[in-house]
Amino acid sequence: MTKSNLTTLCYMEKDNQYLMMHRIKKVNDINQDKWVGVGGHFEQDETPEECLCREVLEETGLSLTKYRARGLITFMSDRWQTEYMYLYTASEYTGELTACEEGTLEWIDKKDVYDLPIWEGDKDFFRLLEQDTPFFFMKLRYVGDQLVEKSVNLGESENLELKEKDRTQRVVLMNMCMISDGDGNVLALDKVGDGYTGTTFPGGHIEDGESFADSVIREVKEETGLTIMHPVLKGIYHWYKGDIHNIGYLYWTDSFEGQPVSSDEGKVYWISEKEYARMDLAHGMDKVLQIMKGEEFSECYFHDGKEVMK
């Protein structure tokens, strides 16, 4: 019996995540190796809602109790029959999630779905879902996996602009520099007075219009009196404070001129690397030292109270 070209596609939601299926099990699958929602083809005499609830139950073991129709998508391909997909989201359901014969089920953060191997046109309807767009009609035409045509409109036939996801962040950029004298000593700074205290390395904020390298050269000069040359970027240390992404660029150099002079930022002095590691270090400096050594890590992300090294 020929399959219906009417289908349902559902994105189940919890904790700002979608339940996604990685289609890696089914033979001759239009969605082979891609991540999609759950759903499937209409059976004879089924309504869209009946198809939706049946397919979700079969593929996940969950029974929908609250769902919402979001759009109707015409999927056209040079390889497969045209499908008319009824798109749903579901926010309430009962039961326990079970394994699926067609793919692997996984809860994925909504912001991360764009980075998965998905159909290009799916990114467009994900943006419409994020914008809580009223019921919409979308046409997607593919040649192979390449999206060659797309259009969207509302039920009132009003054209709707497909907006790119706003990835703008509030960011604070900083730097820090480990200065070596070539004899096993590094220049330490005992930071005082601004809420970030303890033994650290010189550095500060990147000013508007500055390059990263020029910024660290300026900060070192202001805090130590030294003029450094050829700072080498070793990695980054970053964290969020509220909605602000703080990013610190970590530099190393053994090329400098002048003699260290303390400033209002704190006392500066030469100390062996071994002794430095035993000092009362400012928060995160133990991880900074690992990055500066460059043996294994180039990034530290402080998140949810944990420092993750990568």
PEJOQUI-V122286 format. One record per pair of residues at least 24 apart in sequence whose ideal C-beta (glycine too) atoms are under 10 Angstrom apart, sorted by sequence separation. I is the first residue (numbers start at 1). J is the second residue. If there is no record, write none. Layout:
[[I/J] [I/J]]
This chain:
[[38/62] [48/72] [64/88] [66/90] [67/91] [123/147] [128/152] [134/158] [136/160] [138/162] [176/200] [177/201] [178/202] [202/226] [228/252] [229/253] [230/254] [231/255] [283/307] [11/36] [12/37] [65/90] [66/91] [67/92] [120/145] [122/147] [125/150] [176/201] [177/202] [178/203] [228/253] [229/254] [230/255] [231/256] [11/37] [12/38] [64/90] [65/91] [66/92] [67/93] [119/145] [120/146] [121/147] [124/150] [134/160] [175/201] [176/202] [177/203] [202/228] [228/254] [229/255] [230/256] [9/36] [10/37] [11/38] [64/91] [65/92] [66/93] [120/147] [124/151] [125/152] [133/160] [175/202] [176/203] [226/253] [228/255] [229/256] [9/37] [10/38] [11/39] [62/90] [64/92] [65/93] [117/145] [119/147] [120/148] [121/149] [124/152] [175/203] [176/204] [227/255] [228/256] [229/257] [8/37] [9/38] [10/39] [63/92] [64/93] [65/94] [121/150] [131/160] [174/203] [175/204] [227/256] [228/257] [8/38] [9/39] [10/40] [62/92] [63/93] [64/94] [65/95] [120/150] [133/163] [174/204] [175/205] [226/256] [227/257] [228/258] [8/39] [9/40] [62/93] [63/94] [64/95] [121/152] [174/205] [175/206] [189/220] [220/251] [226/257] [227/258] [7/39] [8/40] [56/88] [61/93] [62/94] [63/95] [128/160] [131/163] [173/205] [174/206] [191/223] [219/251] [224/256] [225/257] [226/258] [7/40] [8/41] [60/93] [62/95] [130/163] [172/205] [173/206] [187/220] [216/249] [220/253] [225/258] [226/259] [7/41] [8/42] [52/86] [56/90] [61/95] [62/96] [128/162] [131/165] [172/206] [173/207] [189/223] [215/249] [216/250] [217/251] [224/258] [225/259] [226/260] [6/41] [7/42] [51/86] [52/87] [53/88] [60/95] [61/96] [62/97] [87/122] [127/162] [128/163] [130/165] [173/208] [175/210] [189/224] [216/251] [221/256] [224/259] [225/260] [226/261] [4/40] [5/41] [6/42] [48/84] [52/88] [57/93] [60/96] [61/97] [62/98] [127/163] [130/166] [187/223] [213/249] [215/251] [217/253] [220/256] [224/260] [225/261] [248/284] [3/40] [4/41] [5/42] [6/43] [19/56] [48/85] [49/86] [53/90] [56/93] [60/97] [61/98] [125/162] [127/164] [173/210] [175/212] [187/224] [212/249] [216/253] [221/258] [223/260] [224/261] [225/262] [250/287] [3/41] [4/42] [8/46] [21/59] [48/86] [52/90] [57/95] [60/98] [61/99] [87/125] [124/162] [127/165] [174/212] [175/213] [213/251] [223/261] [224/262] [225/263] [250/288] [3/42] [4/43] [21/60] [47/86] [49/88] [56/95] [59/98] [60/99] [61/100] [123/162] [124/163] [126/165] [127/166] [173/212] [175/214] [177/216] [187/226] [212/251] [217/256] [223/262] [224/263] [250/289] [252/291] [3/43] [4/44] [6/46] [8/48] [19/59] [48/88] [53/93] [58/98] [59/99] [60/100] [85/125] [89/129] [124/164] [175/215] [176/216] [177/217] [220/260] [223/263] [248/288] [252/292] [7/48] [8/49] [10/51] [19/60] [57/98] [59/100] [87/128] [121/162] [123/164] [174/215] [175/216] [179/220] [187/228] [206/247] [222/263] [223/264] [224/265] [250/291] [251/292] [252/293] [1/43] [4/46] [6/48] [8/50] [10/52] [41/83] [42/84] [58/100] [59/101] [87/129] [123/165] [173/215] [174/216] [175/217] [177/219] [206/248] [221/263] [222/264] [223/265] [226/268] [250/292] [252/294] [1/44] [8/51] [9/52] [10/53] [19/62] [58/101] [59/102] [62/105] [175/218] [176/219] [177/220] [205/248] [206/249] [222/265] [223/266] [225/268] [7/51] [8/52] [12/56] [42/86] [58/102] [59/103] [61/105] [75/119] [175/219] [176/220] [224/268] [239/283] [6/51] [7/52] [8/53] [10/55] [30/75] [60/105] [174/219] [175/220] [179/224] [203/248] [223/268] [224/269] [239/284] [8/54] [9/55] [10/56] [39/85] [59/105] [75/121] [177/223] [203/249] [219/265] [4/51] [8/55] [30/77] [39/86] [177/224] [179/226] [203/250] [237/284] [7/55] [8/56] [12/60] [37/85] [39/87] [73/121] [87/135] [203/251] [220/268] [237/285] [250/298] [10/59] [30/79] [39/88] [73/122] [87/136] [177/226] [179/228] [201/250] [250/299] [10/60] [12/62] [30/80] [37/87] [38/88] [201/251] [237/287] [250/300] [30/81] [37/88] [73/124] [87/138] [114/165] [177/228] [201/252] [237/288] [12/64] [37/89] [38/90] [73/125] [179/231] [235/287] [248/300] [30/83] [37/90] [85/138] [114/167] [178/231] [235/288] [10/64] [13/67] [71/125] [111/165] [177/231] [178/232] [234/288] [237/291] [12/67] [13/68] [70/125] [85/140] [177/232] [235/290] [236/291] [11/67] [111/167] [175/231] [178/234] [235/291] [246/302] [10/67] [71/128] [83/140] [177/234] [234/291] [235/292] [10/68] [70/128] [71/129] [175/233] [176/234] [202/260] [234/292] [11/70] [70/129] [82/141] [234/293] [235/294] [10/70] [232/292] [234/294] [8/69] [9/70] [68/129] [175/236] [176/237] [202/263] [204/265] [238/299] [239/300] [240/301] [241/302] [9/71] [38/100] [40/102] [70/132] [71/133] [80/142] [174/236] [203/265] [232/294] [235/297] [236/298] [237/299] [238/300] [239/301] [240/302] [70/133] [71/134] [72/135] [73/136] [74/137] [75/138] [76/139] [77/140] [78/141] [79/142] [174/237] [202/265] [234/297] [235/298] [236/299] [237/300] [238/301] [239/302] [240/303] [9/73] [38/102] [70/134] [71/135] [72/136] [73/137] [74/138] [75/139] [76/140] [77/141] [78/142] [79/143] [174/238] [202/266] [234/298] [235/299] [236/300] [237/301] [238/302] [239/303] [240/304] [38/103] [70/135] [71/136] [72/137] [73/138] [74/139] [75/140] [76/141] [77/142] [78/143] [79/144] [173/238] [200/265] [233/298] [235/300] [236/301] [237/302] [238/303] [7/73] [9/75] [36/102] [69/135] [70/136] [71/137] [72/138] [73/139] [74/140] [75/141] [76/142] [77/143] [78/144] [79/145] [172/238] [186/252] [200/266] [202/268] [36/103] [38/105] [68/135] [71/138] [72/139] [73/140] [74/141] [75/142] [76/143] [77/144] [171/238] [199/266] [201/268] [7/75] [35/103] [77/145] [78/146] [186/254] [198/266] [199/267] [239/307] [5/74] [34/103] [35/104] [172/241] [187/256] [197/266] [5/75] [33/103] [78/148] [170/240] [194/264] [199/269] [237/307] [18/89] [19/90] [31/102] [32/103] [35/106] [169/240] [183/254] [189/260] [193/264] [194/265] [31/103] [76/148] [170/242] [172/244] [173/245] [174/246] [175/247] [176/248] [177/249] [178/250] [179/251] [180/252] [182/254] [188/260] [190/262] [192/264] [193/265] [194/266] [199/271] [237/309] [29/102] [35/108] [76/149] [170/243] [171/244] [172/245] [173/246] [174/247] [175/248] [176/249] [177/250] [178/251] [179/252] [180/253] [181/254] [182/255] [187/260] [189/262] [192/265] [193/266] [9/83] [19/93] [25/99] [26/100] [29/103] [169/243] [170/244] [171/245] [172/246] [173/247] [174/248] [175/249] [176/250] [177/251] [178/252] [179/253] [180/254] [189/263] [191/265] [192/266] [235/309] [236/310] [5/80] [25/100] [26/101] [169/244] [170/245] [171/246] [172/247] [173/248] [174/249] [175/250] [176/251] [177/252] [178/253] [179/254] [180/255] [181/256] [190/265] [191/266] [192/267] [201/276] [235/310] [5/81] [7/83] [9/85] [10/86] [11/87] [12/88] [13/89] [14/90] [25/101] [26/102] [37/113] [169/245] [170/246] [171/247] [172/248] [173/249] [174/250] [175/251] [176/252] [177/253] [178/254] [179/255] [180/256] [189/265] [190/266] [191/267] [4/81] [5/82] [6/83] [7/84] [8/85] [9/86] [10/87] [11/88] [12/89] [13/90] [14/91] [23/100] [25/102] [26/103] [74/151] [179/256] [189/266] [190/267] [199/276] [3/81] [5/83] [6/84] [7/85] [8/86] [9/87] [10/88] [11/89] [12/90] [13/91] [14/92] [19/97] [22/100] [24/102] [25/103] [35/113] [169/247] [188/266] [189/267] [190/268] [199/277] [2/81] [4/83] [5/84] [6/85] [7/86] [8/87] [9/88] [10/89] [11/90] [12/91] [13/92] [14/93] [21/100] [23/102] [24/103] [25/104] [73/152] [177/256] [181/260] [188/267] [189/268] [190/269] [199/278] [200/279] [3/83] [4/84] [5/85] [6/86] [7/87] [8/88] [9/89] [10/90] [12/92] [13/93] [22/102] [23/103] [24/104] [35/115] [36/116] [188/268] [189/269] [199/279] [12/93] [21/102] [22/103] [23/104] [35/116] [37/118] [71/152] [179/260] [187/268] [188/269] [198/279] [199/280] [200/281] [201/282] [21/103] [22/104] [34/116] [35/117] [36/118] [187/269] [188/270] [198/280] [199/281] [200/282] [20/103] [21/104] [22/105] [34/117] [35/118] [36/119] [71/154] [72/155] [187/270] [188/271] [197/280] [198/281] [199/282] [200/283] [20/104] [21/105] [22/106] [33/117] [34/118] [35/119] [71/155] [185/269] [186/270] [187/271] [198/282] [200/284] [201/285] [12/97] [20/105] [21/106] [34/119] [37/122] [185/270] [186/271] [197/282] [198/283] [200/285] [19/105] [20/106] [22/108] [36/122] [184/270] [185/271] [186/272] [196/282] [197/283] [198/284] [199/285] [19/106] [20/107] [31/118] [35/122] [183/270] [184/271] [185/272] [186/273] [188/275] [196/283] [198/285] [201/288] [18/106] [19/107] [20/108] [31/119] [34/122] [184/272] [185/273] [188/276] [196/284] [200/288] [201/289] [17/106] [18/107] [19/108] [30/119] [179/268] [181/270] [183/272] [184/273] [186/275] [187/276] [190/279] [17/107] [18/108] [180/270] [184/274] [185/275] [186/276] [190/280] [16/107] [17/108] [18/109] [179/270] [184/275] [185/276] [186/277] [188/279] [191/282] [201/292] [15/107] [17/109] [18/110] [20/112] [190/282] [12/105] [14/107] [16/109] [17/110] [20/113] [180/273] [188/281] [189/282] [13/107] [15/109] [16/110] [17/111] [18/112] [22/116] [23/117] [191/285] [12/107] [15/110] [16/111] [17/112] [18/113] [22/117] [178/273] [17/113] [20/116] [11/108] [13/110] [188/285] [20/118] [178/276] [11/110] [11/113] [186/289] [186/292] [18/126] [176/284] [176/285] [178/288] [11/122] [18/129] [34/145] [178/289] [176/288] [180/292] [9/122] [178/291] [11/125] [178/292] [11/126] [177/292] [178/293] [9/125] [13/129] [176/292] [11/129]]
